[in-house]
Amino acid sequence: MRYRELGRTGWQVSEVSFGAWAIGSAWGPVDDRESIAALHRAIDLGVNFIDTADVYGDGHSEQLIARVLKERSEEVFVATKAGRRLDPHTADGYNADNLTRFIERSLRNLETDCLDLVQLHCPPTEVYYRPEVFGALDDLVAAGKIRYYGVSVEKVEEALKAIEYPNVQSVQIIFNMFRLRPSELFFQEAIRRKVGILARVPLASGLLTGKMTRQTTFSPDDHRNFNRYGESFDRGETFSGVDYETGLQAVEELRTLVPENATMAQLALRWILMFEAVTCVIPGAKRPSQAEDNIHAADLPPLTETQMAKVREVYDRLIREQVHHRW
C-alpha cells in the first residue's frame, strides 16, 4: 500500500481507502459478519482511512467501524459526516446546536472522545456562504470534540468556495471516469492551498465495475433503483449523473483499456490515482473479496498517455454533455 498526505493534518493515508456507505444500507442486502470481515481485510492490507456518515444505516456503519477498531492495534483514521439528518435539509439547519448534537451522536456511535475528521454532508450551497457554520466547527475543534473538519460537496463551485475557509482540511467530491471537471481548476487550487481530496463515487455507483448490463436489477432497498433514468432529485450522485444506457456504452469502450489479469473496476480506480491532487479514493466494499479487489487496483502500473487520452476521448464524446456543466 502507498500513502499520501491528507491536507495539512500530517496524516499519511492509504491511497485506496474504505468507503463505508455500503455496509450501512442503501446498496442492497448486507450481512454484518461480512461487513466486519471486509473492514478487517482492508486493514490487513494496509488501509488506514475509513469514510462513513451518521446517516449510513442510521449510524449502523459507524457502530460497525467502532466494533472493528476495538480489535485492531493499528492507527486507523475515521472520517464521518454530519448534516443529512436534518429534515428538512436546509441551510438554516447547519447551526451550532444541530452540529454539536450530530457530533455527539457520532462520538457515541464510534465510541471515542474525539472524531478524527468531520465533513459537512453535501449541505445546500448557501451553507458555504455562511462563515458562522465554519466558526461553529472551529469551536468544536477547540472543545476537543473533533480534530479536523472538511466538506463533502456536490459541485465544483462549492468545493472552491469551501477551501476559502482556512481550516477546511479536505474536500470529498465525485471524481471518476464519468466526472472529470474537478480535475480542472479545483485540483489546482486544492494543491495550492494544500487541501486533501477524497474521491467519492469512484465507480459511478457500480457502472464502472463493468458488471452491469441492461438486464441488471436492484433490490427494493437499493438507492440505485430510484434513479436508473435520472428521475431522482439525487441524479448528480447516482451513476454520477450519467444516463444508465449511455454509461453502459461508455464502459464497453473503456473496457478495451483493462490490463491483463485486472478488472474494469481496478482500471477505474487506478485512473483516479493518476492525479496527484487526489489524496485517496474511497470505494465501498461489503465483502472481504471486494475490499481485496479494490486495494489491488493500486498494484496496477501507471496508465499510459494513450490510455489517459482514450478516457478523455470517451468522456468528451459520450459523457461531457450530460454532466460537465452541471456539477
Residue pairs with C-beta under 8 A, 6 or more apart in sequence:
1 14
1 15
1 16
1 45
1 46
1 47
1 295
1 298
2 14
2 15
2 298
3 12
3 13
3 14
3 15
3 48
4 12
4 13
4 15
4 278
4 279
4 280
5 11
5 12
5 13
5 196
5 279
6 12
6 13
6 49
6 77
6 169
6 170
6 196
6 279
6 280
7 148
7 150
7 169
7 170
7 194
7 195
7 196
7 279
8 169
8 194
9 117
9 147
9 148
9 169
9 196
11 49
11 77
13 48
13 49
13 77
13 279
13 280
14 46
14 47
14 48
14 49
14 280
15 273
15 278
15 279
15 280
15 281
15 298
16 47
16 269
16 273
16 280
16 281
16 283
16 294
16 295
16 297
16 298
17 47
17 48
17 49
17 50
17 51
17 198
17 280
17 281
17 282
18 38
18 39
18 42
18 47
18 49
18 50
18 51
18 282
18 283
18 284
18 285
18 291
19 51
19 200
19 282
19 283
19 284
19 285
20 39
20 50
20 51
20 52
20 56
20 61
20 64
20 65
20 284
21 27
21 52
21 53
21 56
21 61
21 284
22 30
22 284
22 285
22 286
23 30
23 35
23 38
23 39
23 56
23 57
23 60
23 61
23 64
23 284
23 285
23 286
24 30
24 52
24 53
24 55
24 56
24 57
24 58
24 60
24 61
24 64
25 56
25 57
25 58
25 60
25 61
25 221
26 56
26 221
26 222
26 223
27 222
27 223
27 224
27 284
27 286
28 218
28 219
28 221
28 222
29 219
29 221
30 286
31 286
32 64
34 286
34 287
34 288
35 64
35 286
36 64
36 67
36 68
37 287
37 288
38 285
38 286
38 287
38 288
38 290
38 291
39 50
39 64
39 65
39 68
39 291
40 68
40 71
40 72
40 288
41 288
41 291
41 292
42 50
42 285
42 291
42 295
43 68
43 72
43 74
43 76
45 291
45 292
45 295
46 295
47 76
47 291
47 295
48 74
48 75
48 76
48 77
49 76
49 77
49 78
49 79
49 280
49 282
50 65
50 76
50 77
50 78
50 79
51 79
51 80
51 172
51 198
51 200
51 282
52 61
52 62
52 65
52 78
52 79
52 80
52 81
53 61
53 62
53 80
53 81
53 82
53 84
53 121
54 62
54 80
54 81
54 82
54 84
54 85
54 102
54 105
54 106
54 109
54 121
55 81
55 84
55 85
55 121
56 62
59 105
59 106
59 109
62 80
62 106
62 109
62 110
63 109
63 110
65 78
65 110
66 109
66 110
66 111
66 112
69 76
69 78
70 111
77 116
77 117
78 110
78 115
78 116
78 117
79 116
79 117
79 118
79 119
79 150
79 170
79 172
79 198
80 106
80 110
80 115
80 117
80 118
80 119
81 118
81 119
81 120
81 121
81 152
82 99
82 102
82 103
82 106
82 118
82 119
82 120
82 121
83 89
83 93
83 94
83 99
83 102
83 120
83 121
83 122
83 123
84 121
84 122
85 102
86 93
86 94
86 98
89 123
89 124
90 124
91 123
91 124
91 126
91 127
91 130
94 120
94 123
94 127
94 130
94 133
95 132
95 133
95 136
96 132
96 136
96 139
99 133
99 136
99 137
99 140
100 136
100 140
100 145
103 115
103 118
103 140
103 145
103 146
104 145
106 115
106 118
107 113
107 114
107 115
107 145
113 144
114 144
114 145
114 146
114 147
115 145
115 146
115 147
116 146
116 147
116 148
117 146
117 147
117 148
117 149
117 150
117 169
117 170
118 137
118 140
118 146
118 148
118 149
118 150
119 149
119 150
119 151
119 152
119 170
119 172
120 127
120 133
120 137
120 149
120 150
120 151
120 152
121 152
122 152
122 153
122 154
123 133
123 151
125 155
125 157
125 158
127 133
128 151
128 158
128 161
128 162
129 161
131 165
134 165
134 167
134 168
137 146
137 149
137 167
138 167
140 146
140 149
141 147
141 148
141 149
141 167
148 167
148 169
148 170
149 167
149 168
149 169
150 162
150 168
150 169
150 170
150 171
150 172
150 195
150 196
150 198
151 158
151 159
151 162
151 168
151 170
151 171
151 172
152 171
152 172
152 173
152 198
152 200
153 159
153 162
153 171
153 172
153 173
154 174
154 236
154 237
154 327
155 327
156 173
156 181
156 182
156 184
156 185
156 186
156 327
159 171
159 173
159 182
159 186
159 190
160 185
160 186
160 189
162 168
162 171
163 171
163 189
163 190
163 193
163 195
168 195
169 195
169 196
170 195
170 196
170 197
170 198
170 279
171 186
171 190
171 195
171 196
171 197
171 198
172 197
172 198
172 200
172 282
173 182
173 186
173 197
173 198
173 199
173 200
174 182
174 199
174 200
174 201
174 236
174 237
174 240
174 327
175 182
175 183
175 197
175 199
175 200
175 202
175 272
175 275
175 278
176 199
176 201
176 202
176 203
176 204
176 208
176 240
176 268
176 271
176 272
177 204
177 208
177 250
177 254
177 268
177 271
177 311
177 314
177 315
178 204
178 207
178 208
178 239
178 240
178 241
178 242
178 247
178 250
178 315
178 319
178 323
179 201
179 204
179 240
179 241
179 323
179 327
180 312
180 315
180 320
180 324
181 323
181 324
181 327
182 197
183 275
183 277
187 197
187 275
187 277
188 277
189 195
190 196
190 197
190 277
191 276
191 277
196 279
197 277
197 278
197 279
198 279
198 280
198 281
198 282
199 272
199 278
199 280
199 281
199 282
200 282
201 237
201 240
202 208
202 268
202 269
202 272
202 281
202 282
202 283
203 209
203 265
203 268
203 269
203 283
204 239
204 240
204 242
204 247
204 268
205 224
205 237
205 238
205 239
205 240
206 212
206 224
207 239
207 240
207 242
207 244
207 247
207 248
207 251
208 251
208 254
208 264
208 265
208 268
209 263
209 264
209 265
209 268
210 251
210 255
210 258
210 263
210 264
210 265
211 264
212 248
212 251
213 248
214 245
214 248
218 224
218 225
218 228
219 225
223 234
223 238
224 238
224 239
226 232
226 234
226 238
227 234
227 235
227 238
227 239
228 239
228 244
229 243
229 244
230 241
230 243
232 238
235 241
236 323
236 326
236 327
239 247
240 247
240 323
241 322
241 323
241 326
241 327
242 250
242 319
242 322
242 323
243 322
246 318
246 319
246 322
249 318
250 314
250 315
250 318
250 319
251 264
253 314
253 318
254 264
254 267
254 268
254 310
254 311
254 314
255 264
256 310
257 267
257 303
257 307
257 310
257 311
258 264
258 266
258 267
259 267
259 300
259 301
262 300
263 293
265 283
265 293
265 294
265 297
266 293
266 294
266 296
266 297
266 300
267 297
267 300
267 303
268 297
269 281
269 283
269 294
269 297
269 298
270 297
270 298
270 300
270 302
270 303
271 303
271 307
271 308
271 311
272 278
272 281
273 281
273 297
273 298
274 302
274 303
274 308
283 294
284 290
285 291
285 294
